[in-house]
Amino acid sequence: MKLYAYNHSSASSISKEFSFPGVDVELKAYPAEGGNPSGSGVYVLGIDINISAGTNSGYSFLGWYMGDDLLSINENYTFTTSIEEYNLEARFELNSYIIDVATVPTASGSVTGTGTYDHGNIVTLMATANTGYTFLGWYEEDELVAATAEYQFTAEGARSLEARFIRNYGIGIIALPTEGGTVTGSGTYTEGSVAELEAIPAEGYRFVQWLEDGKEIGTEAKLDYTAIADATITAVFWPYDSVRTDSKTGIDIPEEPVVLHFHGNRVTMIVTSPEEITGGANRRNPL
């Protein structure tokens, strides 16, 4: 390094040359895309200089090296110049992340695509439901992040996800007797969902009740049924014959009025079982 001094006291300028040891500091990144080191330049011997690694996103700083010698693991490094040349290397490492997935419930399905990925790589997760289950979605910290079985994203950090599934239940409906009418609403339902059942009587029949395991669960033709297990529901129909038997009392109920005679006087008693009343007859008081 050369410095020049000028003497202004004389008529003509006289220059004197002074030489000082200069220090060349050269910085580079390895790999080049890992960072942008700053602080290269020419310095005076014996002074403190500051250099910075400038680590890029997706990389971790490993240290400052001169040759194979590690000088510092600090991104911002201060040292005193003591030699005429410094060739320093800021070394970086591409980050890698663990992508972890759990299935909920445990035996409800399977997933592929978990593992360790380098920063910037594409992660493809695939969820497959086991028999009897439906895939609900991908969740992270109880937040839905994707509803499709295949989920793609760029690896930018470690992630812990849940592939959630829900149980399916089969709801079967039968008409009793089969010719008594038609029924709708049978099928596969996810746990907790509502099946809308409907019984439609055939001509000459009326709907009486819904039965499950022999127990009455409804008397209206339309029934909202919550799926909590596999189930078979029976829609019971009655024919409009001349005589019907009350299912609870065993009493025969004729369609036509019953005519009774007492000591020559004519008394009429009407026994009916209207459509809106199910599970038994509605009997009027005798006239």
Secondary structure, DSSP 8 states (H G I E B T S, - for coil): -EEEEEE-SSSS-EEEEEE--EEEEEEEEESGGGB--B--EEEETT-EEEEE--B-TTEEEEEEEETTEEEES-SEEEEE--SSEEEEEEEEEE-EEEEEEEEESGGGEEEE--EEEETT-EEEEEEEE-TTEEEEEEEETTEEEE-SSEEEEE--S-EEEEEEEEEEEEEEEEEESGGGEEEE--EEEETT-EEEEEEEE-TTEEEEEEEETTEEEE-SSEEEEE-SS-EEEEEEEEE--SEEE-TTT--EEESS-EEEEETTEEEEE-EE--TT--SS-EE----
